[in-house]
Amino acid sequence: MAKIVFIGAGSLGFTRGLVRDLLTFPLLENATIALVDINKERLAFAKRAVETIVKRGNYPAKVVATEDRKKALKGADAVCCTILCGGVNVWRHDLEIPKKYGIDTNVGDTRGPSGVFRALRTIPTMIEICGDMERYCPNAILLNYTNPMAMLCRAMQRTSDIQVTGLCHSVQGTAGMLAQWIGAPMDEIDYVCAGINHQAWYLDFKWNGKDAYPLIRKAVSKKNIYNSELVRNEMFLHLDYYVTESSGHNSEYNWWFRKRPDLIKKYCATGTNWNPGEYAFILKEYLRLAKSWKKEVKQWFDAGAPFDLERGQEYAAYIINAYMGGDPFEFNGNVPNTGLINNLPEDVCVEAPVLANRRGFNAIHVGALPPQCAALNNVSVAVEEMAVEAALTGDPKLVFQSIAYDPLTAAVLSLEEIKKMTLEMLRKNKKYLPQFKSIKF
């Protein structure tokens, strides 16, 4: 009987979908689902929603909910983490302070000044979670969904022996998008994708064994497709390999698209419905949801809690099933670079193919990235490495130096301006950064 723990279980959509998928596997249908959240109202919603799924599917599963993480972790086999350290009114400053200095951000949860400060606040909690797992469930696997993915996973993988990987929807999501563009069924598509989180590259993309890149290039020449992913399509046309994650995200990770108002207008004013390139789009969405989530939950339950019990495509369910002895499962995960990608630094967190089975996570060697792809990855890796070291040591100057090498920040600001901005962000976050004895440098 498996025990699966959800830390940060109060997510409106994620917990429901993953529990639904988990319980469709015979090995997991009688699992104990342990829900953990520090928000009592959201925890109560999650418990009620999961109990509804269990009852509707007539599963022999058990559901428990607690604010006590240690209690939930005792004897766990797998842990899924979707936490947010600090509410919207904390992390909004990650976007608003840089904007004052001229750095226009779309999402701000992965890289740049906003991603670094989210990492600084979150890494201590993630390390505590790993410490609790070492004590209460040392053989459990940890599947992280919290951003900034690469920095959090790197910090945990540096400091803990727990098997940790990070999961992101962008690899399978982008593959599905590209398949749709060329009219191919996904079950006829094979690909090799590797790099770093939110900036991995499809090194091979084949349809029935044949290179599909010529078809993708032809599809991108169509105006409606080109305009649907302006940033990523521009990167593809110039760098020759398609990158994971949305244009809104990727516009932040380089020098080319957000450093001037005219470029923002040209490349970042439009995009997909859920993630256009406009400034602080995700912040606006979170602020809206913070006001409306209770109403939306009530409406869902009042409507009879409509929910399809058919298995979806969430990787975590397939990974946990494989770890518990089911069919092995290959996915793209965030793992240490133990020689997997030759031209990225050793041990840094990379996103690469991984095979999950009863042994846990078995990463697969990829080789060297194309040099133009590795060049961009290496800049972000250097920023992330300095940020993680700063979070672990409490060194405020290293925070500044990390942000100083961020491509977008460096394209917009001088070193003195970056220092001033970093100090302002450190002061605003001071009470959320206990590892920093001083914020002066």
LUMPA-862078 format. One record per residue (C-alpha): z, x, y; residue in one letter. Coordinates in Angstrom, 1 decimal. Example, Ala and Ser with C-alpha at 12.3 -4.5 7.8 and 13.67 -1.06 7.14 Angstrom:
BEGIN
((7.8, 12.3, -4.5), A)
((7.1, 13.7, -1.1), S)
***
This chain:
BEGIN
((0.0, 0.0, 0.0), M)
((-1.2, 1.7, 3.2), A)
((0.8, 1.8, 6.4), K)
((-1.4, 1.9, 9.5), I)
((0.2, 2.3, 13.0), V)
((-1.3, 1.3, 16.3), F)
((0.2, 3.1, 19.3), I)
((-0.9, 1.3, 22.4), G)
((-1.5, -1.9, 20.4), A)
((-1.7, -4.1, 23.5), G)
((-5.4, -3.5, 24.0), S)
((-7.1, -6.9, 24.5), L)
((-10.0, -6.2, 22.2), G)
((-9.6, -3.0, 20.2), F)
((-6.6, -3.9, 18.0), T)
((-8.1, -7.2, 17.0), R)
((-11.4, -5.7, 16.0), G)
((-10.0, -2.7, 14.1), L)
((-7.5, -4.7, 12.2), V)
((-10.3, -7.2, 11.2), R)
((-12.4, -4.3, 9.9), D)
((-9.5, -2.6, 8.1), L)
((-8.5, -5.7, 6.1), L)
((-12.1, -6.2, 4.8), T)
((-11.6, -3.1, 2.6), F)
((-9.9, -3.9, -0.8), P)
((-7.8, -0.7, -0.5), L)
((-6.4, -1.8, 2.8), L)
((-6.1, -5.6, 2.5), E)
((-2.4, -5.4, 1.7), N)
((-1.6, -2.8, 4.3), A)
((1.4, -2.9, 6.6), T)
((0.0, -3.0, 10.2), I)
((2.7, -1.6, 12.5), A)
((2.0, -2.4, 16.2), L)
((3.6, -0.3, 19.0), V)
((3.5, -0.9, 22.7), D)
((5.8, -0.4, 25.7), I)
((4.6, -3.6, 27.3), N)
((6.5, -6.5, 25.6), K)
((4.0, -9.2, 26.6), E)
((1.0, -7.3, 25.4), R)
((2.8, -6.4, 22.2), L)
((3.7, -10.0, 21.5), A)
((0.0, -10.9, 22.1), F)
((-1.2, -8.2, 19.7), A)
((1.3, -9.4, 17.0), K)
((0.2, -13.0, 17.3), R)
((-3.5, -12.1, 17.3), A)
((-3.2, -9.8, 14.2), V)
((-1.1, -12.4, 12.4), E)
((-3.8, -15.0, 13.1), T)
((-6.4, -12.7, 11.6), I)
((-4.3, -12.0, 8.5), V)
((-3.6, -15.8, 8.0), K)
((-7.3, -16.8, 8.5), R)
((-8.5, -14.1, 6.1), G)
((-5.7, -15.0, 3.6), N)
((-4.9, -11.3, 3.3), Y)
((-1.6, -10.0, 1.7), P)
((-1.1, -7.7, 4.7), A)
((2.2, -7.4, 6.5), K)
((2.4, -7.2, 10.4), V)
((5.3, -5.7, 12.3), V)
((5.7, -5.0, 16.0), A)
((8.1, -2.7, 17.7), T)
((8.7, -0.8, 20.9), E)
((10.3, 2.0, 18.8), D)
((7.5, 4.5, 18.0), R)
((9.6, 6.5, 15.6), K)
((10.5, 3.4, 13.5), K)
((6.9, 2.4, 13.2), A)
((5.8, 5.9, 12.2), L)
((8.1, 6.2, 9.2), K)
((5.9, 6.6, 6.1), G)
((2.6, 6.0, 7.9), A)
((-0.7, 7.0, 6.3), D)
((-2.8, 6.7, 9.5), A)
((-2.1, 6.3, 13.2), V)
((-4.5, 5.0, 15.8), C)
((-3.7, 5.9, 19.4), C)
((-5.1, 4.0, 22.5), T)
((-2.4, 4.7, 25.1), I)
((-2.6, 4.9, 28.9), L)
((0.0, 7.0, 30.6), C)
((0.6, 5.4, 33.9), G)
((-0.9, 2.1, 34.9), G)
((-3.8, 1.4, 37.2), V)
((-1.8, 1.9, 40.3), N)
((-1.1, 5.4, 39.1), V)
((-4.5, 6.6, 38.0), W)
((-6.4, 4.9, 40.8), R)
((-5.3, 7.9, 42.9), H)
((-7.3, 10.1, 40.5), D)
((-10.4, 8.5, 42.0), L)
((-9.3, 7.6, 45.5), E)
((-8.0, 11.0, 46.6), I)
((-11.2, 12.9, 45.5), P)
((-13.3, 10.2, 47.2), K)
((-11.5, 11.0, 50.5), K)
((-12.8, 14.6, 50.1), Y)
((-16.3, 13.5, 49.3), G)
((-16.3, 13.4, 45.5), I)
((-17.8, 10.0, 44.4), D)
((-16.7, 9.1, 40.9), T)
((-17.9, 6.3, 38.6), N)
((-15.4, 6.3, 35.7), V)
((-13.2, 9.4, 36.1), G)
((-11.4, 9.4, 32.7), D)
((-13.0, 12.4, 31.1), T)
((-13.7, 15.4, 33.4), R)
((-13.5, 16.5, 37.0), G)
((-10.3, 16.1, 39.1), P)
((-9.6, 12.6, 37.8), S)
((-10.0, 13.6, 34.1), G)
((-7.9, 16.7, 34.6), V)
((-5.0, 14.8, 36.1), F)
((-5.2, 12.1, 33.5), R)
((-4.9, 14.9, 30.9), A)
((-1.9, 16.4, 32.7), L)
((-0.1, 13.1, 32.6), R)
((-1.0, 12.3, 29.0), T)
((-0.8, 15.5, 27.1), I)
((3.0, 15.7, 26.9), P)
((3.1, 12.2, 25.4), T)
((0.4, 13.0, 22.8), M)
((2.3, 16.1, 21.8), I)
((5.5, 14.0, 21.4), E)
((3.5, 11.6, 19.2), I)
((2.4, 14.5, 17.0), C)
((6.0, 15.8, 16.9), G)
((7.2, 12.4, 15.7), D)
((4.5, 12.3, 13.1), M)
((5.5, 15.8, 11.8), E)
((8.9, 14.4, 11.2), R)
((8.2, 10.9, 9.9), Y)
((4.7, 11.0, 8.4), C)
((3.5, 14.6, 8.1), P)
((0.6, 13.7, 5.9), N)
((-0.8, 11.0, 8.1), A)
((-4.0, 11.3, 10.0), I)
((-4.2, 10.7, 13.7), L)
((-7.3, 8.9, 15.2), L)
((-7.3, 9.2, 18.9), N)
((-9.2, 6.9, 21.2), Y)
((-7.5, 7.8, 24.4), T)
((-9.3, 9.7, 27.2), N)
((-9.8, 12.4, 28.3), P)
((-10.7, 12.9, 24.6), M)
((-11.6, 16.6, 24.4), A)
((-8.6, 17.8, 26.4), M)
((-6.1, 15.6, 24.6), L)
((-7.4, 16.5, 21.1), C)
((-7.5, 20.2, 22.1), R)
((-3.8, 20.1, 23.2), A)
((-2.8, 18.4, 20.0), M)
((-4.9, 20.6, 17.7), Q)
((-3.4, 23.7, 19.4), R)
((0.2, 22.7, 19.1), T)
((0.5, 20.6, 15.8), S)
((-0.5, 20.8, 12.2), D)
((-1.1, 17.0, 12.0), I)
((-4.8, 16.2, 11.1), Q)
((-6.1, 14.9, 14.4), V)
((-9.6, 13.8, 15.4), T)
((-10.9, 11.9, 18.4), G)
((-13.3, 9.0, 18.1), L)
((-15.7, 7.8, 20.7), C)
((-18.3, 5.0, 20.5), H)
((-20.9, 6.9, 22.4), S)
((-22.6, 8.7, 19.5), V)
((-23.3, 5.6, 17.4), Q)
((-23.9, 3.5, 20.5), G)
((-26.5, 5.8, 21.9), T)
((-28.2, 6.2, 18.5), A)
((-28.5, 2.4, 18.3), G)
((-29.9, 2.3, 21.8), M)
((-32.5, 4.9, 21.1), L)
((-33.5, 3.2, 17.8), A)
((-33.9, -0.1, 19.7), Q)
((-36.1, 1.6, 22.3), W)
((-38.5, 2.8, 19.6), I)
((-38.3, -0.4, 17.5), G)
((-36.6, 1.2, 14.5), A)
((-34.0, -0.4, 12.3), P)
((-30.8, 1.7, 12.3), M)
((-30.7, 2.0, 8.5), D)
((-34.0, 4.0, 8.8), E)
((-32.6, 6.5, 11.4), I)
((-31.0, 9.8, 10.6), D)
((-29.7, 12.2, 13.2), Y)
((-27.6, 15.3, 13.8), V)
((-25.5, 15.1, 17.0), C)
((-23.2, 17.8, 18.3), A)
((-21.7, 19.3, 21.5), G)
((-18.6, 18.1, 23.3), I)
((-17.2, 14.6, 23.8), N)
((-19.4, 12.5, 26.1), H)
((-21.9, 15.4, 26.3), Q)
((-23.1, 15.8, 22.7), A)
((-26.8, 16.2, 22.0), W)
((-29.1, 14.6, 19.4), Y)
((-30.4, 17.9, 17.9), L)
((-32.5, 15.9, 15.4), D)
((-33.4, 12.2, 15.6), F)
((-35.6, 11.0, 12.8), K)
((-37.1, 7.7, 11.7), W)
((-37.9, 7.7, 8.0), N)
((-37.7, 11.5, 7.9), G)
((-40.1, 12.0, 10.9), K)
((-39.2, 13.4, 14.3), D)
((-38.7, 10.4, 16.6), A)
((-38.4, 12.3, 19.8), Y)
((-42.1, 11.8, 20.7), P)
((-41.5, 8.1, 20.4), L)
((-38.4, 8.3, 22.6), I)
((-40.3, 10.2, 25.2), R)
((-43.0, 7.5, 25.2), K)
((-40.3, 4.8, 25.5), A)
((-38.6, 6.5, 28.4), V)
((-42.0, 6.5, 30.3), S)
((-41.7, 2.6, 30.5), K)
((-40.2, 1.6, 33.8), K)
((-37.6, -0.9, 32.5), N)
((-36.3, 1.6, 29.9), I)
((-36.3, 4.5, 32.4), Y)
((-34.4, 2.5, 34.9), N)
((-31.8, 1.3, 32.4), S)
((-30.4, 4.8, 32.0), E)
((-31.6, 6.8, 35.0), L)
((-29.3, 9.7, 34.8), V)
((-29.6, 10.3, 31.0), R)
((-33.3, 9.8, 31.0), N)
((-33.7, 12.3, 33.8), E)
((-31.6, 14.8, 31.8), M)
((-33.7, 14.1, 28.7), F)
((-37.0, 14.6, 30.5), L)
((-35.8, 17.9, 31.9), H)
((-33.5, 19.2, 29.2), L)
((-35.5, 17.9, 26.1), D)
((-32.5, 16.5, 24.2), Y)
((-30.8, 13.2, 24.6), Y)
((-27.2, 13.2, 25.5), V)
((-24.4, 10.8, 24.4), T)
((-22.4, 8.5, 26.7), E)
((-23.6, 6.4, 29.5), S)
((-25.4, 7.4, 32.7), S)
((-22.3, 6.4, 34.7), G)
((-20.2, 8.9, 32.9), H)
((-22.8, 11.7, 32.7), N)
((-23.6, 11.5, 36.4), S)
((-20.1, 13.0, 36.9), E)
((-20.4, 15.9, 34.5), Y)
((-23.0, 18.0, 36.3), N)
((-24.3, 19.2, 39.7), W)
((-27.4, 17.0, 39.9), W)
((-26.8, 13.4, 40.7), F)
((-23.6, 12.7, 42.8), R)
((-23.4, 15.5, 45.3), K)
((-25.2, 13.7, 48.1), R)
((-25.4, 10.1, 49.2), P)
((-29.2, 10.0, 48.9), D)
((-29.0, 11.2, 45.2), L)
((-26.2, 8.7, 44.5), I)
((-28.4, 5.9, 45.9), K)
((-31.5, 7.1, 43.9), K)
((-29.8, 7.7, 40.5), Y)
((-26.5, 6.0, 40.4), C)
((-26.9, 2.6, 42.2), A)
((-28.0, 0.8, 39.1), T)
((-27.3, 1.0, 35.4), G)
((-26.2, -0.9, 32.3), T)
((-24.3, -4.2, 33.0), N)
((-21.0, -2.8, 31.7), W)
((-21.2, 0.6, 33.4), N)
((-23.4, 1.0, 36.5), P)
((-23.1, 4.2, 38.4), G)
((-21.4, 2.8, 41.4), E)
((-18.2, 4.3, 42.7), Y)
((-15.0, 3.5, 40.8), A)
((-16.6, 0.8, 38.7), F)
((-14.1, 1.1, 35.9), I)
((-11.2, 1.1, 38.3), L)
((-12.4, -2.2, 39.8), K)
((-12.7, -3.6, 36.3), E)
((-9.2, -2.5, 35.3), Y)
((-7.7, -4.0, 38.5), L)
((-9.5, -7.3, 37.7), R)
((-8.2, -7.3, 34.1), L)
((-4.7, -6.4, 35.3), A)
((-4.7, -9.8, 37.1), K)
((-6.6, -11.9, 34.6), S)
((-5.5, -10.7, 31.1), W)
((-2.8, -13.3, 30.6), K)
((-5.1, -16.1, 31.5), K)
((-7.8, -14.7, 29.2), E)
((-5.4, -14.4, 26.3), V)
((-4.2, -18.0, 26.8), K)
((-7.7, -19.3, 26.9), Q)
((-8.5, -17.4, 23.7), W)
((-5.6, -18.9, 21.8), F)
((-6.2, -22.4, 23.4), D)
((-9.7, -22.2, 22.1), A)
((-8.4, -21.7, 18.5), G)
((-8.6, -17.9, 18.6), A)
((-12.3, -17.7, 17.7), P)
((-12.9, -14.5, 15.8), F)
((-15.6, -13.5, 13.3), D)
((-13.9, -12.0, 10.2), L)
((-17.0, -10.1, 9.1), E)
((-16.6, -6.3, 9.1), R)
((-17.9, -4.6, 12.2), G)
((-18.9, -1.0, 12.7), Q)
((-15.6, 0.6, 14.0), E)
((-15.5, 4.0, 12.5), Y)
((-11.7, 4.2, 12.2), A)
((-11.6, 1.5, 9.5), A)
((-14.2, 3.5, 7.3), Y)
((-12.3, 6.7, 7.9), I)
((-8.9, 5.3, 6.9), I)
((-10.5, 3.7, 3.8), N)
((-12.0, 7.1, 2.9), A)
((-8.6, 8.9, 3.4), Y)
((-6.9, 6.3, 1.2), M)
((-9.4, 7.0, -1.6), G)
((-12.4, 4.8, -0.8), G)
((-15.9, 5.9, -0.3), D)
((-16.3, 9.2, 1.8), P)
((-17.5, 8.5, 5.3), F)
((-19.5, 10.7, 7.7), E)
((-18.9, 10.3, 11.4), F)
((-18.9, 12.4, 14.6), N)
((-15.4, 13.4, 15.5), G)
((-13.6, 15.7, 17.9), N)
((-12.4, 18.7, 16.0), V)
((-11.6, 22.4, 16.5), P)
((-14.7, 24.6, 16.7), N)
((-14.1, 26.7, 13.5), T)
((-17.6, 28.2, 13.6), G)
((-19.2, 24.8, 13.7), L)
((-21.3, 25.4, 16.8), I)
((-22.1, 29.1, 17.2), N)
((-22.7, 29.2, 21.0), N)
((-19.5, 27.4, 22.0), L)
((-16.1, 29.2, 22.1), P)
((-14.1, 29.4, 18.9), E)
((-11.3, 26.8, 18.4), D)
((-12.2, 24.7, 21.4), V)
((-12.6, 20.9, 20.9), C)
((-16.1, 20.0, 19.9), V)
((-17.8, 16.8, 18.8), E)
((-19.5, 17.4, 15.5), A)
((-20.3, 15.8, 12.2), P)
((-17.3, 15.3, 10.0), V)
((-16.9, 14.0, 6.4), L)
((-13.7, 11.9, 5.8), A)
((-12.3, 11.8, 2.3), N)
((-8.9, 12.1, 0.6), R)
((-8.6, 15.6, 1.9), R)
((-8.8, 14.3, 5.5), G)
((-11.3, 15.6, 8.0), F)
((-14.0, 18.1, 6.7), N)
((-16.1, 19.3, 9.6), A)
((-19.7, 20.2, 9.0), I)
((-21.4, 23.4, 10.3), H)
((-24.2, 22.7, 12.9), V)
((-25.3, 26.1, 14.2), G)
((-26.3, 26.9, 17.7), A)
((-27.1, 24.4, 20.4), L)
((-30.3, 24.8, 22.4), P)
((-29.4, 27.2, 25.2), P)
((-29.9, 24.6, 28.0), Q)
((-27.5, 22.3, 26.2), C)
((-24.9, 24.9, 25.4), A)
((-25.0, 26.1, 29.1), A)
((-23.8, 22.7, 30.4), L)
((-21.3, 22.3, 27.6), N)
((-19.8, 25.8, 28.2), N)
((-19.1, 25.0, 31.8), V)
((-17.1, 21.8, 30.9), S)
((-15.3, 23.7, 28.0), V)
((-14.1, 26.3, 30.4), A)
((-12.7, 23.6, 32.8), V)
((-11.1, 21.8, 29.9), E)
((-9.5, 25.0, 28.5), E)
((-7.9, 25.8, 31.8), M)
((-6.7, 22.3, 32.2), A)
((-5.1, 22.2, 28.8), V)
((-3.4, 25.6, 29.4), E)
((-2.1, 24.2, 32.7), A)
((-0.7, 21.1, 31.0), A)
((1.1, 23.2, 28.3), L)
((2.5, 25.8, 30.7), T)
((3.1, 23.9, 33.9), G)
((1.0, 26.3, 35.9), D)
((-0.2, 24.5, 39.1), P)
((-2.6, 27.2, 40.2), K)
((-4.4, 26.9, 36.9), L)
((-4.9, 23.2, 37.6), V)
((-6.6, 24.2, 40.9), F)
((-8.7, 26.8, 39.1), Q)
((-9.8, 24.3, 36.4), S)
((-10.9, 21.8, 39.1), I)
((-12.6, 24.5, 41.1), A)
((-15.0, 25.1, 38.2), Y)
((-15.9, 21.5, 37.7), D)
((-19.6, 21.2, 38.4), P)
((-19.5, 18.1, 40.7), L)
((-16.5, 19.3, 42.6), T)
((-17.9, 22.8, 43.2), A)
((-21.2, 21.2, 44.4), A)
((-19.4, 19.2, 47.1), V)
((-16.4, 21.2, 48.2), L)
((-15.4, 24.8, 49.2), S)
((-12.5, 26.5, 47.4), L)
((-10.2, 25.9, 50.3), E)
((-11.1, 22.2, 50.3), E)
((-10.5, 22.0, 46.5), I)
((-7.1, 23.6, 46.9), K)
((-6.1, 21.1, 49.5), K)
((-7.3, 18.2, 47.4), M)
((-5.5, 19.6, 44.3), T)
((-2.2, 19.9, 46.1), L)
((-2.5, 16.4, 47.4), E)
((-3.1, 15.1, 43.8), M)
((-0.2, 17.2, 42.5), L)
((2.1, 15.7, 45.1), R)
((1.0, 12.2, 44.3), K)
((1.5, 12.8, 40.5), N)
((4.7, 14.8, 40.8), K)
((7.0, 12.4, 39.0), K)
((4.5, 12.0, 36.2), Y)
((4.3, 15.7, 35.5), L)
((7.7, 16.8, 34.1), P)
((6.2, 20.0, 32.7), Q)
((5.6, 21.4, 36.2), F)
((8.7, 23.0, 37.7), K)
((6.8, 23.5, 40.9), S)
((3.6, 22.1, 42.3), I)
((3.1, 24.9, 44.8), K)
((0.7, 27.8, 44.4), F)
***
